[in-house]
Amino acid sequence: MALAALGLLIAALLFWSRTSAVLPPTIGHDDLDWAREVERRNSTGHESAEGIVATGSGFSVVGHTNSRQPGVRQAWVLHFNKAPPPRWEKVYGTRALGTATLGRAIALLPGGGLVVAGEEQVAVGRFRGWLLALSPDGETLWERTPGHEGLNGFNAVSVLEDGSIVAGGDQDGAGWVVRVSTQGELLWEVNLPRLEHITALVSLPAQRVAVMGTAETSTTGLGISRLLLLQSDGRATAEQQLPVEGQGELNALALLPDGGLVATGRRSRPDSPDGSLWVVRMDPRGTLLWDYVPDDPQAEAGRALTVLPDGGIAVTGYSWKELLVDREAKVWRFSADGHLLWQRTYEGDGNDMGNGIARLADESLVVVGVTNSKGAGKTDLWTFGLSPEGQQLWEDTFGAP
């Protein structure tokens, strides 16, 4: 039983970071008691939203929960009209104790279905990429685990013009992209050793793909970002490094109405290891047209963005209230030429963060993320609606004690 409790703790730590856990060099009874208590406290009550996609009638959210079956983390999809409550919500993935399935990204399929990308933990320290296709009512159409086991998984997903699906992440310490058919059959996969992992991708005309990833990362500072343009067969034909000088990491990527690209993340600054907000506008070849860093930069980052009808963008992420202690969710809105129109924070007394943002058909914005400032659990899935000017219209949390 002691070994089982310790194994569960290691699995939990590996799950959260997909990196090696750090445990005391000598394991004694006190350490095992500590391990059991940590595992017990964290076996339920943790929920988070990781991504969002607008649908014809509302929006869908992907995240994860460990409250349906304590000790087992499962992917969680919720489908809404314009506001809560959800029309339906379901969990997917493993049910075996000590394993986990995490939904990282979501996209809309032709006909109103959904595709989810993430990772599946099959053993302590062993993960693999995971793809799930759903009907409009949330029924499983197919489930696939491309690639092999390791510290591997998907962070991004997009649907091409022909309905096939591309997903990107990392495998064996390098960027990894797969393309599957509408039925989930593998069409091709490509490793991109110029990237350590992929943070975002978007579909382009003619079954091409724009891939954003990071390289030269470290535990003490930021790395650099690279944009790669892939042909329909997965061949990389163009590459751009961002920034040209210095360090910066881009977390999200979107296609603009004119065929250009926009991305957001954080860029290093001399006075903060966390960096400041960074927004980048590129032409269809990935050439930099402009970028935005605040004149008075704070310790903050963009984590997701959505494109507006006029070519402007809305970005969500976080700003540190107290560095490395608590964050507040933040939304910025920019004009098409990169001017900041407004910025607002949305917070409670604890740690809050925006992980996804979407524009709905009525021009309102929806933000999803995670909070421990409110709700029923230790960390709750959090969503709120905004007017085009950033006024909060509604908010709700979803979780368990």
C-alpha angles and dihedrals in degrees: 000000000000091000091047092053091048090048091053091051093051090048091051093050092047091048095055096051106014085228134104117289120236115225132171111281091235118045115208137161093278090052092050091049088051090049092050092049094048091049092048093050092048100040092093141011099058120119133158141173115227104174146007137199129192115235132194093268103024137316143299127218131203125200140118142267137190095190100086091064113012112235093020121092115208135185112257128203124188124185121202140180111224092310142002145325098074119242087220140348129190141171125229140189136036126011098185117115112252094024131094145195119206126194110212105168141014136200137180120254125209108274095031101287124130137232121206126197129194141104140295122214110215099173141350106309093357120113135161137187117275131200127183129185119201136190118237087268094052098258115146113254096176141336126209137182107199122190126017138291123284134089087323138132149126127272101175141033136185138172121234126220093264092053096255118133133235123196129183137194135110137303126180092355096305138092113276132194127182131186120204133182125249086270094051097257114149111251098174143329130203134192116217107201091182086073128057091204140348119244101180145357137184134196119249131195118287093031092292124144135214111211126195121195145152135242139177091039123168139182093248105045148003126291128210131274129230130195116209126188114212127199121226090273094051098259114144110230103168137028135187128186118218124228100022088210129021128012133300139147124213117208104181138035133191139179118241126217092254093054095260125123135237128194139179137200135110136301127208122256130187096244101047133047089205097060129215136273114294127190121182129194119198137178120242090277093053096254112151114252099171141335133201129221118163117258088228099034121204129197096271143117142206113235104173140007142191130206120236126215093255093054093261122125140220118213130195131191135108146291123208114246089188114009113257091355113071134000134199125214113249137191126198126189121204134188120237091264094052103262115145108240099180144337129201138177126220116195153133133208096291139041117318132170140177113226102169141020134189138180115229128212092262090057093251120131128231122202125194130188143110135299139181092181095081142008134061104293144053090267121005136198104252131199134171138174127229136194116237086265094053101257111148111246100178142337138197140176131213123201148095135250 
